[in-house]
């Protein structure tokens, strides 16, 4: 049953600590299964990829049929209704504009000794994009993952997506076109991640792999990090709503359910200083659930992982929010700015009653690929910088070298590295 916590209760600290500790990422023996898949793909190559695709997606593949042709893409795109095309084009334009403004700049400085130093940003050469294609397909995730890579200047974007029964999702195909994805393959699961990481012909080897997926996909990315760069290891969705008595309970309930419907292990939490609002939100959740086609997953999520936290004073909220470090934080407050300033750990923050989280999912502009499982304590959402590398550079020149040579050699001697010291002293003559 959904948890009700009150910060004034004696056992609140322990109950809240347990809530924070539960990241809803159970060990289902996935790690061992994924390790076996990765090893098999590495050993057997495309034969293993094709066998696993036939087993899980009921699609027979050959090396020649794995890639989705341009003609197939065009045929699928032609089936997209005009209103959906317009909405997706608007989303793409807004996402691109936001990420263009986010592109990092090169920089440098010089000191009094004449030494020049700086940094430059360069994109990775090839990025792989994983797009789910099982229970649900998400064209919005194609835009959110591929457009930052395109803005960063990545040379080639390669997309993999499962096509159960051989069916292509028209909106996913359109999103790939809008985002500049050059090559698409009808492959999913951990085997697709392995193929991109190892470069299993006909899939090219990628420098970076991004995109959401199930537990097997996430675990494959985790195990292959180092062989290839990744965006993050994403877990179940989560939302935290902080609301005062000025907020509408039906709006809050709808926002909580917007994340609960993603997955039975998603988490939706409300923090409020109004007992009346807390009760009303709980009632509205029950009223709205039967209206959703996704009510089964949403109800399980709300019953098993949902929480309403009543606090005595809104000043308590920032510390609780920072401990939860939620993927999405909505501030449904009469004045959200003070709370916004006080929250340090969050994937993305949505200010005011007219900024529901789904605006960020689709059309707002900021990226919806965000850290989950309390990882917002040390990481942020996907952006242009994820597809770029910062390379530092140094130009001492003769004058600058002379100014720091003796100190450099002294420190090298102190660390017991004589060749380091020699490389400096040999230049002193």
C-alpha positions as CSV (number, residue, x, y, z in Angstrom):
1,X,0.0,0.0,0.0
2,X,1.2,3.6,-0.7
3,X,3.2,4.9,2.2
4,X,2.0,7.8,4.3
5,X,4.8,9.5,6.3
6,X,4.7,12.4,8.7
7,X,7.8,14.3,9.7
8,X,6.4,14.9,13.2
9,X,6.2,11.1,13.9
10,X,8.8,9.5,16.1
11,X,9.7,6.9,13.6
12,X,9.9,9.3,10.6
13,X,13.7,9.4,10.3
14,X,14.0,5.6,10.0
15,X,11.0,5.3,7.6
16,X,12.3,8.1,5.4
17,X,15.8,6.6,5.3
18,X,14.3,3.3,4.2
19,X,12.5,5.1,1.4
20,X,15.7,6.7,0.2
21,X,17.6,3.5,0.4
22,X,15.1,1.6,-1.8
23,X,16.2,2.4,-5.4
24,X,13.8,-0.2,-6.8
25,X,16.5,-2.0,-8.7
26,X,16.2,-5.6,-7.6
27,X,18.8,-8.2,-8.5
28,X,17.0,-10.6,-10.9
29,X,20.1,-12.5,-11.9
30,X,20.4,-10.1,-14.9
31,X,24.2,-9.5,-14.5
32,X,25.1,-13.2,-15.1
33,X,22.7,-13.5,-18.1
34,X,24.0,-10.3,-19.7
35,X,27.7,-11.4,-19.2
36,X,26.9,-14.6,-21.0
37,X,25.3,-12.8,-23.9
38,X,28.2,-10.3,-24.3
39,X,30.7,-13.2,-24.2
40,X,28.7,-15.1,-26.8
41,X,28.4,-12.1,-29.2
42,X,32.1,-11.4,-28.8
43,X,33.0,-15.1,-29.6
44,X,30.4,-15.9,-32.3
45,X,29.8,-12.5,-33.9
46,X,26.8,-11.8,-35.9
47,X,25.6,-15.4,-35.7
48,X,24.9,-14.9,-32.0
49,X,23.2,-11.5,-32.7
50,X,20.9,-13.1,-35.3
51,X,20.1,-16.1,-33.1
52,X,19.1,-14.0,-30.1
53,X,17.1,-11.6,-32.3
54,X,15.1,-14.5,-33.7
55,X,14.6,-15.9,-30.1
56,X,13.4,-12.7,-28.5
57,X,11.9,-10.7,-31.4
58,X,10.7,-13.4,-33.8
59,X,12.7,-11.8,-36.6
60,X,15.0,-13.8,-38.8
61,X,18.1,-11.8,-39.7
62,X,21.0,-12.1,-42.0
63,X,24.0,-9.8,-42.2
64,X,22.4,-8.3,-45.3
65,X,18.9,-7.8,-43.9
66,X,19.9,-6.4,-40.4
67,X,20.0,-2.8,-41.6
68,X,16.7,-1.0,-42.2
69,X,16.8,0.3,-45.7
70,X,16.1,3.9,-46.8
71,X,13.0,2.7,-48.7
72,X,11.6,1.0,-45.6
73,X,12.2,4.1,-43.6
74,X,10.5,6.3,-46.1
75,X,7.5,3.9,-46.3
76,X,7.1,3.9,-42.6
77,X,7.4,7.7,-42.3
78,X,4.7,8.2,-44.9
79,X,2.2,6.6,-42.5
80,X,2.7,9.3,-39.8
81,X,-0.4,11.4,-39.4
82,X,0.1,15.1,-40.2
83,X,-0.6,16.3,-36.6
84,X,1.9,13.8,-35.1
85,X,4.5,14.9,-37.7
86,X,4.0,18.6,-36.8
87,X,4.3,17.9,-33.1
88,X,7.4,15.9,-33.5
89,X,9.0,18.6,-35.8
90,X,8.2,21.2,-33.2
91,X,9.8,19.1,-30.5
92,X,12.9,18.5,-32.6
93,X,13.3,22.2,-33.2
94,X,12.9,23.1,-29.5
95,X,15.3,20.4,-28.4
96,X,17.9,21.4,-31.0
97,X,17.7,25.1,-30.0
98,X,18.2,24.3,-26.3
99,X,21.2,22.0,-26.9
100,X,22.8,24.4,-29.4
101,X,22.9,27.0,-26.6
102,X,24.5,24.3,-24.3
103,X,27.5,23.6,-26.6
104,X,30.7,24.0,-24.5
105,X,33.3,26.6,-25.6
106,X,37.1,26.2,-26.0
107,X,39.2,28.4,-23.7
108,X,42.7,29.4,-22.7
109,X,44.7,31.6,-20.4
110,X,48.3,32.8,-20.1
111,X,50.3,33.5,-16.9
112,X,53.1,35.9,-16.0
113,X,55.8,33.3,-16.9
114,X,54.6,33.2,-20.5
115,X,53.1,29.7,-20.3
116,X,49.9,29.3,-22.3
117,X,47.4,26.6,-21.4
118,X,43.8,25.8,-22.3
119,X,41.2,23.3,-23.4
120,X,39.3,22.4,-26.5
121,X,36.2,20.3,-27.0
122,X,36.0,17.7,-29.8
123,X,33.1,15.2,-30.5
124,X,33.4,11.5,-30.6
125,X,33.5,10.0,-34.1
126,X,30.5,7.6,-33.9
127,X,27.7,7.3,-31.4
128,X,25.3,4.4,-31.0
129,X,21.7,5.0,-30.0
130,X,19.5,2.3,-28.4
131,X,15.7,2.8,-28.8
132,X,13.2,0.4,-27.1
133,X,10.7,-1.3,-29.4
134,X,9.0,-3.8,-27.2
135,X,6.0,-2.9,-25.0
136,X,6.4,0.8,-26.0
137,X,8.3,2.8,-28.5
138,X,9.5,6.3,-27.7
139,X,10.2,8.7,-30.6
140,X,10.8,11.4,-28.1
141,X,13.8,9.5,-26.8
142,X,15.2,9.3,-30.3
143,X,15.2,13.1,-30.4
144,X,16.6,13.5,-26.9
145,X,19.5,11.1,-27.5
146,X,20.4,11.9,-31.1
147,X,20.0,15.7,-31.4
148,X,22.6,16.5,-28.7
149,X,25.0,14.2,-30.6
150,X,24.2,15.9,-33.8
151,X,24.7,19.3,-32.2
152,X,28.0,18.2,-30.8
153,X,29.3,17.3,-34.3
154,X,29.4,13.5,-34.0
155,X,30.4,12.2,-37.5
156,X,27.9,9.3,-37.6
157,X,24.9,8.3,-35.6
158,X,23.9,4.6,-35.6
159,X,20.6,3.4,-34.2
160,X,19.5,0.0,-33.0
161,X,15.9,-0.9,-32.2
162,X,14.0,-4.2,-31.7
163,X,11.2,-4.8,-34.2
164,X,9.1,-7.5,-32.7
165,X,7.4,-9.4,-35.4
166,X,9.2,-7.3,-38.0
167,X,7.1,-4.1,-37.5
168,X,8.7,-0.7,-37.8
169,X,7.3,2.2,-35.7
170,X,6.6,5.1,-38.1
171,X,7.1,7.8,-35.5
172,X,10.5,6.3,-34.5
173,X,11.5,6.3,-38.1
174,X,10.5,9.9,-38.5
175,X,12.3,10.9,-35.3
176,X,15.5,9.3,-36.6
177,X,15.2,11.3,-39.8
178,X,14.7,14.6,-38.0
179,X,17.6,13.9,-35.7
180,X,20.1,13.0,-38.4
181,X,20.5,9.3,-37.7
182,X,22.4,7.8,-40.7
183,X,22.1,4.0,-40.1
184,X,19.3,2.0,-38.4
185,X,19.4,-1.7,-37.5
186,X,16.5,-4.0,-36.4
187,X,18.3,-5.4,-33.4
188,X,17.6,-5.0,-29.7
189,X,18.5,-6.3,-26.3
190,X,21.9,-6.8,-24.7
191,X,23.1,-8.3,-28.0
192,X,22.6,-5.0,-29.8
193,X,24.6,-3.1,-27.2
194,X,27.4,-5.7,-27.6
195,X,27.3,-5.4,-31.4
196,X,27.8,-1.7,-31.2
197,X,30.5,-1.9,-28.6
198,X,32.5,-4.6,-30.3
199,X,31.8,-3.6,-33.9
200,X,30.1,-6.8,-35.1
201,X,29.8,-6.6,-38.9
202,X,27.6,-5.1,-40.4
203,X,27.2,-2.9,-37.3
204,X,30.1,-0.4,-36.9
205,X,32.0,-0.1,-33.7
206,X,30.9,3.0,-31.7
207,X,32.7,5.2,-29.3
208,X,29.6,6.0,-27.3
209,X,26.3,4.3,-26.6
210,X,23.3,6.1,-25.3
211,X,19.6,5.5,-24.9
212,X,17.1,3.8,-22.5
213,X,16.3,0.1,-22.3
214,X,15.2,-2.6,-20.0
215,X,17.3,-4.1,-17.2
216,X,19.3,-6.3,-19.7
217,X,20.1,-3.3,-21.8
218,X,21.1,-1.2,-18.8
219,X,23.3,-3.9,-17.5
220,X,25.0,-4.5,-20.8
221,X,25.9,-0.8,-20.9
222,X,27.2,-1.0,-17.4
223,X,29.4,-4.0,-18.1
224,X,30.7,-2.6,-21.4
225,X,31.6,0.8,-20.0
226,X,35.3,1.3,-20.6
227,X,35.1,-0.6,-23.9
228,X,32.7,2.1,-25.0
229,X,31.5,5.3,-23.4
230,X,27.9,5.4,-22.1
231,X,25.4,8.1,-21.1
232,X,24.4,6.5,-17.7
233,X,22.9,3.4,-16.2
234,X,19.2,4.3,-15.9
235,X,16.8,2.7,-13.6
236,X,13.0,3.0,-13.1
237,X,11.4,6.4,-13.5
238,X,10.6,8.7,-10.5
239,X,8.9,12.0,-9.7
240,X,8.9,14.1,-6.6
241,X,6.2,16.8,-6.3
242,X,6.6,19.5,-3.7
243,X,3.3,21.3,-3.2
244,X,1.6,23.8,-0.9
245,X,-2.1,24.4,-0.3
246,X,-2.3,26.6,-3.4
247,X,-1.9,23.6,-5.7
248,X,-4.8,21.7,-7.2
249,X,-4.9,18.1,-6.0
250,X,-6.2,16.7,-9.3
251,X,-3.3,18.2,-11.2
252,X,-0.9,16.7,-8.7
253,X,-2.5,13.3,-8.9
254,X,-2.2,13.4,-12.7
255,X,1.4,14.3,-12.5
256,X,2.2,11.5,-10.0
257,X,0.5,9.0,-12.3
258,X,2.4,10.3,-15.3
259,X,5.5,8.5,-14.0
260,X,3.7,5.6,-12.3
261,X,2.4,4.5,-15.6
262,X,5.9,4.0,-17.0
263,X,6.7,0.9,-15.0
264,X,5.4,-1.1,-12.0
265,X,8.6,-0.2,-10.2
266,X,8.5,3.5,-11.0
267,X,8.1,5.8,-8.0
268,X,5.9,8.9,-7.4
269,X,6.2,10.9,-4.2
270,X,4.4,14.0,-2.8
271,X,5.8,16.3,-0.1
272,X,3.4,18.8,1.3
273,X,2.7,20.8,4.4
274,X,-1.0,20.6,3.9
275,X,-2.8,17.6,5.4
276,X,-6.0,18.6,3.5
277,X,-4.1,18.6,0.2
278,X,-2.4,15.2,1.0
279,X,-5.8,13.5,1.6
280,X,-7.3,15.1,-1.6
281,X,-4.3,14.0,-3.7
282,X,-4.6,10.4,-2.4
283,X,-8.4,10.5,-3.3
284,X,-7.7,11.9,-6.8
285,X,-5.2,9.2,-7.6
286,X,-7.8,6.6,-7.0
287,X,-10.3,8.5,-9.1
288,X,-8.0,8.9,-12.0
289,X,-6.4,5.4,-12.1
290,X,-9.5,3.7,-13.7
291,X,-9.4,6.2,-16.5
292,X,-6.0,5.1,-17.7
293,X,-5.3,2.4,-20.2
294,X,-2.0,2.0,-18.3
295,X,-3.8,1.6,-14.9
296,X,-2.4,-1.8,-14.2
297,X,1.3,-0.7,-14.1
298,X,0.4,2.7,-12.6
299,X,-1.7,1.1,-9.8
300,X,1.1,-1.4,-9.0
301,X,3.7,1.4,-8.9
302,X,1.6,3.7,-6.7
303,X,0.6,0.9,-4.3
304,X,4.1,-0.6,-3.9
305,X,6.4,2.5,-4.2
306,X,4.2,5.6,-4.0
307,X,4.5,7.9,-1.0
308,X,2.9,11.0,0.5
309,X,5.1,12.8,3.0
310,X,3.4,15.4,5.3
311,X,5.8,18.0,6.8
312,X,5.2,20.5,9.5
313,X,6.9,23.4,7.6
314,X,7.9,23.8,4.0
315,X,11.4,24.7,5.2
316,X,11.9,20.9,5.8
317,X,11.3,20.1,2.1
318,X,14.8,20.9,0.6
319,X,16.7,18.5,2.8
320,X,14.2,15.7,2.0
321,X,14.3,16.5,-1.7
322,X,18.1,16.5,-1.7
323,X,18.2,13.1,0.0
324,X,15.8,11.7,-2.6
325,X,17.7,13.2,-5.5
326,X,14.8,12.5,-7.8
327,X,14.9,12.2,-11.5
328,X,12.0,14.8,-11.8
329,X,11.1,17.4,-9.2
330,X,8.0,19.5,-9.6
331,X,7.6,22.6,-7.5
332,X,3.8,23.2,-7.4
333,X,4.1,26.2,-5.1
334,X,2.7,29.7,-5.0
335,X,6.3,30.9,-5.3
336,X,8.7,28.2,-6.5
337,X,11.8,30.3,-6.7
338,X,13.0,30.0,-3.0
339,X,12.6,26.2,-3.1
340,X,14.3,26.0,-6.5
341,X,17.3,27.8,-5.1
342,X,17.5,25.4,-2.1
343,X,17.4,22.1,-4.0
344,X,20.8,20.9,-5.0
345,X,20.2,17.3,-6.1
346,X,17.7,16.7,-8.9
347,X,17.7,15.4,-12.5
348,X,15.5,18.2,-13.7
349,X,13.3,20.7,-11.9
350,X,9.9,22.0,-13.1
351,X,8.8,25.3,-11.7
352,X,5.2,26.3,-11.1
353,X,1.8,24.7,-11.5
354,X,1.8,25.1,-15.3
355,X,5.0,23.1,-15.9
356,X,4.0,19.5,-15.6
357,X,6.8,17.0,-16.2
358,X,5.5,15.7,-19.5
359,X,6.2,19.1,-21.0
360,X,9.8,18.3,-20.4
361,X,9.4,14.8,-21.7
362,X,8.4,16.0,-25.1
363,X,8.5,19.6,-26.1
364,X,10.2,21.9,-23.5
365,X,13.7,21.6,-24.8
366,X,15.9,20.3,-21.9
367,X,16.9,16.7,-22.1
368,X,14.6,14.0,-20.6
369,X,17.4,11.5,-20.2
370,X,18.1,12.0,-16.5
371,X,19.7,10.2,-13.6
372,X,17.6,7.9,-11.5
373,X,18.1,5.8,-8.4
374,X,19.4,8.8,-6.4
375,X,22.2,9.2,-8.9
376,X,21.3,12.9,-9.3
377,X,23.6,13.4,-6.2
378,X,26.6,13.1,-8.5
379,X,25.4,13.3,-12.1
380,X,23.2,15.2,-14.5
381,X,21.1,14.7,-17.5
382,X,22.3,13.9,-21.0
383,X,23.6,16.9,-23.0
384,X,25.9,18.0,-25.8
385,X,28.9,17.6,-23.5
386,X,28.3,13.8,-23.2
387,X,29.3,13.4,-26.8
388,X,32.4,15.6,-26.6
389,X,35.8,15.2,-25.0
390,X,37.7,18.0,-23.3
391,X,41.4,18.0,-24.3
392,X,43.7,20.2,-22.4
393,X,46.8,21.7,-24.1
394,X,50.0,23.4,-22.8
395,X,52.6,25.6,-24.6
396,X,55.4,26.6,-22.2
397,X,57.8,28.1,-24.7
398,X,61.4,28.8,-23.8
399,X,60.7,31.5,-21.2
400,X,57.9,29.5,-19.5
401,X,60.0,26.4,-19.4
402,X,62.9,28.2,-17.7
403,X,60.4,29.5,-15.1
404,X,59.2,26.1,-14.0
405,X,62.0,23.7,-14.9
406,X,63.8,23.5,-11.6
407,X,60.6,23.0,-9.6
408,X,59.5,20.3,-12.0
409,X,62.8,18.4,-11.7
410,X,62.7,18.7,-7.9
411,X,59.3,17.2,-7.7
412,X,60.3,14.4,-10.1
413,X,63.3,13.6,-7.9
414,X,61.0,13.6,-4.8
415,X,58.7,11.0,-6.4
416,X,61.6,8.8,-7.4
417,X,61.2,9.2,-11.1
418,X,64.7,10.1,-12.5
419,X,63.7,10.0,-16.2
420,X,61.0,12.6,-15.5
421,X,63.7,14.8,-14.0
422,X,66.1,14.0,-16.8
423,X,63.7,15.1,-19.5
424,X,63.7,18.6,-17.9
425,X,67.4,18.8,-17.0
426,X,68.6,17.7,-20.4
427,X,67.0,20.8,-21.8
428,X,68.9,23.0,-19.4
429,X,72.2,22.0,-20.9
